[in-house]
């Protein structure tokens, strides 16, 4: 059974790997045996993640890429493949959020969120996907959200982008499943990260959110590691176009 989850000899690219959910998944994949390409908006920001993975005895490098830049995403694809000669796993985790009432939400904020959260995800999936298709195998894991299912409050661009991530996951799975690629997504619930700092600081919102989580707590980055390893491993070879909720039971209530 352990062989199903063994990632030895695999190379994983994880975007947004400097901290939070991205770092937690990168470390989880490394513990399962994968070598890691940790990607952050600036290469220096991923150094801590590389150091933690190297301490586990795995190979790891840091690469910089602003996901809202088509040029930098193209370069990331080339550099990732050149680094180890292959990419077996892609985790599209990098994302951003802007908060404002819909009637006041600016075009600039809308464009930044959409470029990062969906356009960048498509460009990177397209580039790494071509490499995987040529090899006849690969695992792509997109990071969706509870807001792939609901609209949220004062985050219209984020909700729209994460709805698009869910549909892109299904569209790519439809095209690539028969060609040896598995494309799936994880939809995290409420996790204690920088993105949710404002919510956790709002005592009323924090209390309302916490009361709805059956598990009785907000998630921690390491809570995503198991889901990431499953979707990156042989154990998920017949899982395609699936959106896996890791939310402490939020959507069940």
Buried (B, 14 or more C-beta within 10 A) or exposed (E): EEEEBBBEEBBBBBBBBBBBBBBBBBBBBBBBBBBBBBBBBEBEBBBBBBEBBBEEEBBBBBBBBBBBBEEBBBBBBEBBBEBBEBBBBBBBBBBBBBBBEEEEBEEEBBEBBBBBBBBBBBBBBEBBBEBBBEEEEBBBBBBBBBBBBEEBEBBBBBBBBBBBBBBBBBBBBEEBBEEEBBBBBBBBBBBBBEBBEEBBEEEEBBEEBBEBBEEEEBBBBEBBBBBBBBBBBEBBEEBBBBBBBBBBEBEEE
